[in-house]
Amino acid sequence: MRVLLSQHPEIRRLKRQYIPSAHGNKLWTSSWLLMEYFRRRGLPEGSRVMEVGCGWGLAGIYCAKKHGALVTGVDIDPEVLPFMRLHGEINGVKMEFLKRSFNGLYRQHLKGVDVLIGADICFWDKMVHHLKRLILRAQQSDVRLVLIADPGRAPFEKIGEHFIANGTGKIMDWTTQRPRRIQGRLMEISL
Ligand SMILES: C[S@@+](CC[C@H](N)C(=O)[O-])C[C@H]1O[C@@H](n2cnc3c(N)ncnc32)[C@H](O)[C@@H]1O
């Protein structure tokens, strides 16, 4: 996987033009946990993956590059798109983009999606309700797997508790050694 750091001239050039406003201004570390999950567990070739709160979209790009997935990145903030496009280009893959909030993703968008992923997307209390509802809509739309990675913030744990209680989810401690040692939590929710 090729990732450009904030100091890279291309990133600096984009940052002069585009200003992501909801923390989509860099690659967050939980994306590496999702990549490690797919490296270990695999992903059927051609899977349809939706990455919500995608930011620079690296976890989705990984699925496209390493597993031939068809990926759509979703973010409330269109200013992240040039950063996602650039990373798609340097990794030789294309991702679709949808400008939508968690709340604005309806069954029509989720239909046909196999796997819904998100990294570092549960950081405000108000997100608990919105993400819970999104995951429920995904389940009703036959999305077979939802995976959310996080350092283990309280809103993330709260969402996990809900899906553990209804018997569809579990939360695992997860570690990757690439690109360096990163520890976090992974929520795995199945149909
Ligand atoms: C902390 S960043 C994580 C970005 C990326 N997933 C990563 O790991 O590098 C959170 C992302 O979620 C997006 N976001 C925040 N609130 C959102 C919402 N309600 N609906 C959709 N996306 C949202 C932000 O624009 C931002 O790109």
The ligand as an SDF file (V2000), in Angstrom:
LIG
                    3D

 27 29  0  0  0  0  0  0  0  0999 V2000
  -11.4970   10.6060   11.9890 C   0  0  0  0  0  0  0  0  0  0  0  0
  -11.8780   10.7030   10.2740 S   0  0  0  0  0  0  0  0  0  0  0  0
  -11.4740    9.0510    9.7240 C   0  0  0  0  0  0  0  0  0  0  0  0
  -11.2310    8.9980    8.2400 C   0  0  0  0  0  0  0  0  0  0  0  0
  -10.8170    7.6320    7.6810 C   0  0  0  0  0  0  0  0  0  0  0  0
  -11.8470    6.6340    7.9300 N   0  0  0  0  0  0  0  0  0  0  0  0
   -9.4900    7.1720    8.2430 C   0  0  0  0  0  0  0  0  0  0  0  0
   -9.4580    6.1960    9.0080 O   0  0  0  0  0  0  0  0  0  0  0  0
   -8.4590    7.7810    7.9200 O   0  0  0  0  0  0  0  0  0  0  0  0
  -13.6780   10.6780   10.2790 C   0  0  0  0  0  0  0  0  0  0  0  0
  -14.2940   10.7830    8.8890 C   0  0  0  0  0  0  0  0  0  0  0  0
  -15.7110   10.6360    9.0120 O   0  0  0  0  0  0  0  0  0  0  0  0
  -16.3610   11.6540    8.2800 C   0  0  0  0  0  0  0  0  0  0  0  0
  -17.6300   11.9170    8.9460 N   0  0  0  0  0  0  0  0  0  0  0  0
  -17.8270   12.5860   10.1130 C   0  0  0  0  0  0  0  0  0  0  0  0
  -19.1290   12.6120   10.4190 N   0  0  0  0  0  0  0  0  0  0  0  0
  -19.7740   11.9360    9.4280 C   0  0  0  0  0  0  0  0  0  0  0  0
  -21.1460   11.6340    9.1830 C   0  0  0  0  0  0  0  0  0  0  0  0
  -22.0980   12.0010   10.0220 N   0  0  0  0  0  0  0  0  0  0  0  0
  -21.4500   10.9440    8.0690 N   0  0  0  0  0  0  0  0  0  0  0  0
  -20.4690   10.5440    7.1960 C   0  0  0  0  0  0  0  0  0  0  0  0
  -19.1560   10.8180    7.3810 N   0  0  0  0  0  0  0  0  0  0  0  0
  -18.8180   11.4970    8.4880 C   0  0  0  0  0  0  0  0  0  0  0  0
  -15.3880   12.8250    8.3000 C   0  0  0  0  0  0  0  0  0  0  0  0
  -15.6090   13.7320    7.2350 O   0  0  0  0  0  0  0  0  0  0  0  0
  -14.0430   12.1190    8.2150 C   0  0  0  0  0  0  0  0  0  0  0  0
  -13.6250   11.9390    6.9070 O   0  0  0  0  0  0  0  0  0  0  0  0
  1  2  1  0
  2  3  1  0
  2 10  1  0
  3  4  1  0
  4  5  1  0
  5  6  1  0
  5  7  1  0
  7  8  2  0
  7  9  1  0
 10 11  1  0
 11 12  1  0
 11 26  1  0
 12 13  1  0
 13 14  1  0
 13 24  1  0
 14 15  1  0
 14 23  1  0
 15 16  2  0
 16 17  1  0
 17 18  1  0
 17 23  2  0
 18 19  1  0
 18 20  2  0
 20 21  1  0
 21 22  2  0
 22 23  1  0
 24 25  1  0
 24 26  1  0
 26 27  1  0
M  CHG  2   2   1   9  -1
M  END
$$$$
